[in-house]
C-alpha cells in the first residue's frame, strides 16, 4: 500500500520496521542485570524467600542480581523523591535491564508493599523512561489454593510501565509447605516452573536489551515530539 492511500499518516514520521535494526552491530557482553522486588515484610516472608531463590538461579544462569529490601520505604507521595529508600529503589531500577516482581496475594490482590514499590518507580525521569523496554517476570505466593490474581495485576502494571513482560509466570499455592527448614524452595513442579520462568526471562533479556530503544520507538511519539518542537520554534519566533 502506498502512503498516498493513507492521508491521515504523517509521512515524515512513518517508518517501515527494519529487521536490520533488530540485530545489534555490537551485542552487549556484560552479564544481564536484574532487580528483584518482593511484597512482604514478615519475618519469614515467602515472597522474599522466592525472590532469594530466584536470585540464586539467575546468578547460576550468568546474571547479576540486586534484591531491594522495601523495609523503610515510605508510602508514595508521603516523602520527597530524595528519601534514601526511594533514591535507592530508583537507582536500582535504572541499573537493571530486567526485573522480577513477586508478591503474596492478600485480599485477592497484590500487597500494598508491592504496589508502593512499583508506584515509586517513575514512568519518566527527564528524558529517560526507567522501565521502558526492560523485561519483567511476575510471580506470586499464596497461603491457600493456587490463584493468579496478583500476577495478573502485576502484568497490567508491567504493561503500563512499558515493560516487556514475558509469557511465563509462577504462582505457588500453600507456600508455607513449599520451603524447607533452611528456607529453600523444595524440589517440586513449582520449583521447576520457577526455573522455567527465569530461564525465559534471561533469554528475553539477552534478545531485547540491545534493541530495546528501537522496539519501543513509537510513531505517535515521534510525531508528537516533532509537533512540540515546531510549537517551541514558532513561539520563540513571535
N, C-alpha and C positions, 0 to 999 in steps of 0.2 A: 504493500500500500504506500502511495506517495503522501508526503506531508501536505500537499495541496488538497488532499481529501480530508484533512484534519484541521480545519480553520481555527479550532479552539486551542490548538497546541502552540506554545511559544517556541518557534523553530530554533532560536538561538540556544535554548536550554534543553532541548530534546536530545537524548542520546540513545543509540542502539547499544545494548550491553555487549561488552567486548571481552571475549574469552581470554585474550592475552593479558588483560589486566587482572584476571583471576589467578595468574601464575606469577608469583613474585620473582623478580630477577635475582634477588639475593635473599633467600629464606633465612629467617632468624635461626640462630644456632644455640641460643641460651635456653635453659630449662623453662618450660611453661610455668607461669606463676598463677597461683590460686589463693584466693581469700575464702575462708570458711567461716560462716556465721551460724550460731545456734540460738535457740529461743527459750532457754530456761535457766534460772539462777539457782535451782535446787542444788543441795549438796551433792546428790547423786543424780545429775541431770542426764537422762538418756539421750537427749539431743546432743549434748556436749560429748558424751561417750561415742556416739555415732560419728560425729564430726572428727573426733580424735582418731578413730579407726579409719575414717576416710582419708585423713591427712597421711597416715602411715601408708596406706595403699597408693596414694598419689605419689608420695616420695619414692616408693618402690617402682613406680612407672616412670621415674626420671623427672618428676616435677618438683618445684619449690613451693612451699606452703606457708601460710600465715593463718592463725586462728585468732579471731577477735574475741576478747572477753567483754561481754556487754555490761558487766557489773560497774555501776557508777555512771553509765550513760544517761544523761538527762532525757526527760520527755521532749519530743520535738517542740520547738518554739518556746521552751521553758528555760533556755540558756542560749548564750550567743554562740555563733559558729566557731569562736575561738576557744570554747571549752576544750580542755585537753583530751577528753574521750571522743568528742566529735571530731577534733582535728586528727586524732589517731585513726579513727574509722575512715575518714575521707582520704587520708594519705594512703591507707591500705587499698581502698577502692581504686585509687588512681594507679597504684603499683600493679594491681592484679590484671591478668589477661582473661581470667575466668573466675567464677565463684561457685561455691556450694552453699545453698541455704537449707538448713534443717530445723524444723520446728516441731514441738509437740502439738497435738490437737487439743485445744481447750475450748469447751462450749461450742464444739463444732467448727472451730476456726483456728487459724494460726494464733500464736500468743501475741499479746501486746508488746512483749520484749522483742519478738522477731520483727514486728511491723515497725517499731520505733527505729530499729537499726536501718531498715530499708528507707524509712522516711527521712533519716538524716543524710542519706547519700543523695546529693542534688542531681536533678536532671541535667543541669548545665552549671558550669563554673567558668564564667567568662566565655571564651570561645571554645572551651573544652566540655564535652559531654562525658562524664566519668564512667558511665556504664555502657554507652552506645557501642554496639558491635562486639561486646565481650560475651563469652559463653557463660552458661548457667546450668547447673544441675540442681534439682529440688528433691528434698527428702522429708519424711515426717516419721514421728514415732507416736504410737497410741497406747493408752493404758488398757483399752479394751479391744474389741474386734477391729479388723482392718478397715481403714477409711482412707479417703483420698481428698477430703475437704481442704486440708492445709496445703497439700501440693498443688491442688487446682487453683487455690487463691494465689499462691506464690507464682504460678505460671502467668496469671493475669498481670501481676506486678512486674514480672520479668519482661513481658511484652511492653508494658508501659514504660519501663526503664530502657527500652530499645535494646534488650539483650537477646542473644541467640540461645534460647532455651532448648536444650537437647530433648529428643523424643522420650528417652527412657527416664524412669524415676523410681524411687524406693519408698515404700510405706511399710513400716514394721509394726505389726499388731502385738499387743501384750508385751511391750518392750521389756518389762521387768523380768520376763522369763528368758530373754534372749542374750543377756550379758552374764558372764561368769563371775566368780568371786574376785577375779582380778580386773573386773570392769572391761573385759574384752568381749567382742561380739562372738557368740558361739558359731561353730560350723553349722550351716543350715541353708535352706533355699533363700532365706533373707540375706544371709551373708553373700551368697553367690550373686544375688541381684545387685547388691551394693557394688561388688566388683564390676559387674556389667555396666552399671551407671557411670562409674569413674573412668573405666576404660573408654567408654563412648565420649565422655567429657574431654579427656585428653586428646582423642582423635579429632573431635570437632575443633578444639582449640588450635591444634597444630595446623589444621586445614584452613582456618579462617583468620588467625591472628595477624598475618602479614597483609591481608587484603581487606581487613575489616573496614577501613575508611571508604573503600570503593563499594563494598557490599551495602553500606548504609548511606551512600551518596544518593540523594533524592531529587527528582525533577522539581517537585513543588518547592523545595528549599533553595535549589539553585535559582529558580525563578523569583522567589520571594527576596532572596539576597540581592539580586540584580535590581529589583524594583526599589528596595530600600536604599541601595546605593544611588540610584537615579534621584530619589527624593532628596537625599542629602546634598548631592551635587547641585540640583536645581535650587534648593533652598539657600545654599551658600552663594549662588549667583544672583539672588534677588537683592 
